[in-house]
Amino acid sequence: MSTKKTSGGFPLAISALAIVICIVLGWFIYLFVLGAPSNFEGGDPDKGHPHGLLGTMYKGGVIVPFLLGFFITVWTFAIERFVTIQKANGKGRTDKFIAKIKSLISAHDFDGAKAECDKQGGSLANVVHEGIEKYQYVKSDSTMDKEAKVHAIQKAIEEATALELPMLSKNMVVISTLASIGTLAGLIGTVVGMIRAFAALSAAGAPDTSALATGISEALVNTLVGIGTSAFAIIFYNFFSNRVDQITYAMDEAGFSIIQEFQSTEK
C-alpha cells in the first residue's frame, strides 16, 4: 500500500531565494519609487525636502528598503500558504466530506468512500483513503486478532497524517519570524533616525524646530512600516494556524470514525 502525499509550498531553497528577491524588490522600490526626483523639491532626493509621504519614506534611511522587503515577503508567503492550504483542504467543504465518509463507511461501501476521497483530494482525503485501505486489508487478514488490526489501522492513519502535517505548517516560521523582526527593525530605524535628527540639530548650533520635526517624521516612517509588517504577519499567522488546526481536527475525526466503525463490526 503506497501512501499518498499532497505536494505544495515553496521548497527550502526556493523559500530562501524568495526572501532575497523580496528584499531586492524592496531596494528597487526604495531607490526608484520612493527616491524618484518628483518626490523632492528641486528634483534632488539627497538635498531637497520631500513633497509627500513617498519622499518622507525615502528620507527614513537605509532600514526602509529592508522593511519594505520584509513587508513584501510577508505577503508573498501569505499567498503561498493560502494556495497550499486551500489545496490541502480539497475541492469541497470539509464538514460535508466527513459526513459523507461516515455514511459510506457505516454502509460498508469502502469503494465508494475511496472514490469520494479521490474526488475530494487534498491532505484530509489522503489520510482517510489510507485509513480505508488499511481497514480493508486487515479485515481480510485472519492471522491478526482484533486488537492488532485496530492498532494497524491507527498506525496507518497516523503515518498518513505525519506525512501531511509538515506540508501544512511549512514556511509558517517565516511569517512568525517576520512578525517579530518587523517591529524590531522598525524601532532600530527609528532610533537611528532620531540620533541623526538630533545630531544635525546640534551641529546647526541654533534650534530649528522645522528641521527637527522633519527629522522626527522621517525617523517614525520606520516604525510605521515595521509595525505594519508585524501586524499583517500576526494576522496571517493566526489565520493560517487556525486553518491548519481545522484540517488536523478533521483528520483526527475521520480517523476516529474509521477505527470506531471497525471496532463495532469486527468480532
C-alpha positions as CSV (number, residue, x, y, z in Angstrom):
1,M,0.0,0.0,0.0
2,S,1.6,3.3,-1.1
3,T,1.0,6.3,1.0
4,K,-0.1,9.4,-1.0
5,K,1.1,12.8,0.0
6,T,-0.2,16.2,-1.0
7,S,2.5,18.4,-2.5
8,G,2.7,22.1,-2.3
9,G,4.5,25.1,-0.9
10,F,7.9,26.5,-1.6
11,P,10.9,24.2,-1.1
12,L,13.6,25.4,1.3
13,A,15.9,26.7,-1.5
14,I,13.0,28.5,-3.2
15,S,11.9,30.0,0.1
16,A,15.4,31.4,0.7
17,L,15.5,32.7,-2.8
18,A,12.1,34.3,-2.5
19,I,13.2,36.2,0.6
20,V,16.2,37.5,-1.2
21,I,14.1,38.6,-4.2
22,C,11.6,40.3,-1.9
23,I,14.4,42.3,-0.2
24,V,15.9,43.2,-3.6
25,L,12.5,44.4,-4.7
26,G,12.3,46.5,-1.5
27,W,15.5,48.2,-2.5
28,F,14.2,48.7,-6.1
29,I,11.0,50.4,-4.7
30,Y,13.2,52.5,-2.3
31,L,15.6,53.8,-4.9
32,F,13.3,54.2,-7.9
33,V,9.8,54.8,-6.5
34,L,10.3,56.5,-3.2
35,G,13.5,58.1,-4.4
36,A,12.0,59.5,-7.6
37,P,13.1,63.1,-8.3
38,S,9.4,64.2,-8.4
39,N,9.0,63.4,-4.7
40,F,11.5,66.2,-3.7
41,E,11.9,69.9,-4.0
42,G,14.3,70.7,-6.9
43,G,14.2,67.1,-8.0
44,D,17.2,66.2,-5.7
45,P,16.5,63.2,-3.4
46,D,19.7,63.9,-1.4
47,K,19.3,67.6,-0.6
48,G,15.7,68.5,-1.5
49,H,12.9,68.4,1.1
50,P,10.3,65.7,0.5
51,H,7.0,66.7,-1.1
52,G,4.8,63.9,0.4
53,L,4.8,60.5,2.1
54,L,6.9,58.8,-0.5
55,G,9.7,61.3,-0.2
56,T,9.5,61.2,3.5
57,M,9.8,57.4,3.5
58,Y,12.9,57.7,1.3
59,K,14.4,60.0,3.9
60,G,13.8,57.4,6.5
61,G,17.2,55.9,5.9
62,V,18.8,52.6,4.9
63,I,16.5,50.5,7.1
64,V,13.4,51.4,5.0
65,P,14.3,49.2,1.9
66,F,14.8,46.2,4.2
67,L,11.4,46.9,5.9
68,L,9.8,47.1,2.5
69,G,11.4,43.8,1.6
70,F,10.0,42.2,4.8
71,F,6.6,43.6,4.1
72,I,6.6,42.1,0.6
73,T,7.9,38.8,2.0
74,V,5.0,38.6,4.4
75,W,2.5,39.0,1.6
76,T,4.4,36.6,-0.7
77,F,4.4,33.8,1.9
78,A,0.8,34.6,2.9
79,I,-0.3,34.0,-0.7
80,E,1.9,30.8,-0.9
81,R,0.3,29.5,2.4
82,F,-3.2,30.4,1.2
83,V,-2.8,28.5,-2.1
84,T,-1.2,25.5,-0.4
85,I,-3.7,25.2,2.5
86,Q,-6.6,25.5,0.0
87,K,-5.1,22.7,-2.0
88,A,-4.7,20.6,1.2
89,N,-8.3,21.3,2.2
90,G,-9.6,19.7,-1.0
91,K,-12.2,20.6,-3.5
92,G,-15.4,20.5,-1.4
93,R,-16.4,21.5,2.1
94,T,-14.7,19.6,4.8
95,D,-17.7,19.0,7.0
96,K,-19.8,17.6,4.2
97,F,-16.9,15.4,3.1
98,I,-16.5,13.9,6.7
99,A,-20.3,13.4,6.9
100,K,-20.4,11.5,3.6
101,I,-17.4,9.4,4.5
102,K,-19.0,8.4,7.8
103,S,-22.2,7.4,6.0
104,L,-20.3,5.3,3.4
105,I,-18.2,3.6,6.0
106,S,-21.3,2.8,8.0
107,A,-22.8,1.2,4.9
108,H,-19.5,-0.7,4.3
109,D,-19.2,1.0,0.9
110,F,-15.5,1.2,1.0
111,D,-15.0,1.6,-2.7
112,G,-17.5,4.4,-2.7
113,A,-15.6,6.0,0.2
114,K,-12.3,5.8,-1.6
115,A,-13.9,7.2,-4.8
116,E,-15.1,10.1,-2.7
117,C,-11.6,10.7,-1.3
118,D,-10.2,10.8,-4.9
119,K,-12.9,13.3,-5.8
120,Q,-12.2,15.5,-2.7
121,G,-8.4,15.5,-3.0
122,G,-6.1,17.1,-0.5
123,S,-4.5,16.1,2.8
124,L,-7.7,15.1,4.6
125,A,-8.8,12.9,1.7
126,N,-5.3,11.2,1.6
127,V,-5.4,10.4,5.3
128,V,-9.0,8.9,5.0
129,H,-8.0,7.0,1.9
130,E,-5.1,5.3,3.7
131,G,-7.2,4.5,6.7
132,I,-9.9,2.9,4.5
133,E,-7.3,0.9,2.5
134,K,-5.8,-0.4,5.7
135,Y,-9.3,-1.2,7.1
136,Q,-10.0,-3.4,4.0
137,Y,-6.6,-5.1,4.3
138,V,-6.7,-6.1,7.9
139,K,-10.3,-7.1,7.8
140,S,-9.4,-9.9,5.4
141,D,-6.4,-10.9,7.4
142,S,-7.2,-14.0,9.6
143,T,-3.8,-14.1,11.2
144,M,-4.3,-10.9,13.3
145,D,-6.5,-10.5,16.3
146,K,-8.9,-7.6,16.7
147,E,-6.5,-5.5,18.9
148,A,-3.7,-5.9,16.3
149,K,-6.0,-4.9,13.5
150,V,-7.1,-1.8,15.3
151,H,-3.5,-0.9,16.0
152,A,-2.6,-1.4,12.3
153,I,-5.4,0.9,11.2
154,Q,-4.5,3.5,13.7
155,K,-0.8,3.4,12.7
156,A,-1.6,3.8,9.0
157,I,-3.8,6.8,9.8
158,E,-1.0,8.3,12.0
159,E,1.6,7.7,9.3
160,A,-0.5,9.4,6.6
161,T,-1.2,12.3,8.9
162,A,2.5,12.6,9.7
163,L,3.2,13.0,6.0
164,E,0.7,15.7,5.5
165,L,1.2,17.9,8.6
166,P,4.7,19.2,7.7
167,M,3.3,20.5,4.4
168,L,0.5,22.3,6.1
169,S,2.8,24.1,8.6
170,K,5.6,24.6,6.1
171,N,7.0,28.2,5.8
172,M,4.8,29.4,8.7
173,V,8.1,30.0,10.6
174,V,8.9,32.7,8.0
175,I,5.7,34.6,8.7
176,S,6.0,34.2,12.5
177,T,9.7,35.4,12.4
178,L,8.8,38.5,10.4
179,A,6.1,39.3,12.9
180,S,8.9,39.9,15.4
181,I,11.6,41.2,13.1
182,G,9.3,43.8,11.5
183,T,8.7,45.7,14.7
184,L,12.3,45.4,15.9
185,A,13.8,46.6,12.6
186,G,11.3,49.5,12.5
187,L,12.4,50.5,16.0
188,I,16.1,50.3,15.0
189,G,15.4,52.5,12.0
190,T,13.6,55.0,14.2
191,V,16.3,55.1,16.8
192,V,19.0,55.7,14.1
193,G,16.8,58.4,12.5
194,M,16.3,60.2,15.8
195,I,20.0,60.1,16.5
196,R,20.7,61.6,13.1
197,A,18.0,64.3,13.6
198,F,19.3,65.4,17.0
199,A,22.9,65.3,15.8
200,A,22.0,67.5,12.8
201,L,20.2,69.9,15.2
202,S,23.2,70.0,17.5
203,A,25.5,70.7,14.6
204,A,23.4,73.6,13.4
205,G,24.1,75.5,16.6
206,A,20.7,77.1,16.9
207,P,17.3,75.4,17.5
208,D,15.5,74.7,14.2
209,T,12.1,73.3,15.0
210,S,11.2,72.7,11.4
211,A,14.3,70.6,10.8
212,L,13.7,68.7,14.0
213,A,10.1,68.0,13.1
214,T,11.2,66.8,9.6
215,G,13.8,64.5,11.1
216,I,11.4,63.0,13.5
217,S,8.8,62.4,10.9
218,E,11.4,60.7,8.7
219,A,12.5,58.5,11.6
220,L,8.9,57.5,12.5
221,V,8.4,56.2,9.0
222,N,10.5,53.2,10.0
223,T,8.1,52.5,12.9
224,L,5.1,52.8,10.6
225,V,6.4,50.3,8.1
226,G,7.7,47.9,10.8
227,I,4.5,47.9,12.7
228,G,2.5,47.4,9.5
229,T,4.7,44.4,8.6
230,S,4.3,42.8,12.0
231,A,0.5,43.5,12.1
232,F,-0.1,41.7,8.8
233,A,2.3,38.9,9.7
234,I,0.5,38.3,13.0
235,I,-2.9,38.3,11.3
236,F,-1.8,35.9,8.6
237,Y,0.0,33.6,11.0
238,N,-3.1,33.3,13.3
239,F,-5.4,32.8,10.3
240,F,-3.3,30.0,8.8
241,S,-2.7,28.4,12.1
242,N,-6.4,28.2,12.6
243,R,-6.9,26.7,9.2
244,V,-4.2,24.1,9.9
245,D,-5.9,23.2,13.2
246,Q,-9.2,22.8,11.5
247,I,-7.8,20.4,8.9
248,T,-5.9,18.5,11.6
249,Y,-9.1,18.1,13.7
250,A,-10.9,16.8,10.6
251,M,-8.2,14.2,10.1
252,D,-8.5,13.1,13.7
253,E,-12.3,13.0,13.5
254,A,-12.2,10.9,10.3
255,G,-9.6,8.5,11.7
256,F,-11.6,8.0,14.9
257,S,-14.7,7.3,12.8
258,I,-12.9,4.6,10.8
259,I,-11.5,2.9,13.9
260,Q,-14.8,3.1,15.8
261,E,-16.6,1.5,12.8
262,F,-14.1,-1.3,12.7
263,Q,-14.4,-1.9,16.4
264,S,-18.2,-2.1,16.3
265,T,-18.3,-4.5,13.4
266,E,-15.3,-6.7,14.0
267,K,-15.7,-9.7,16.2
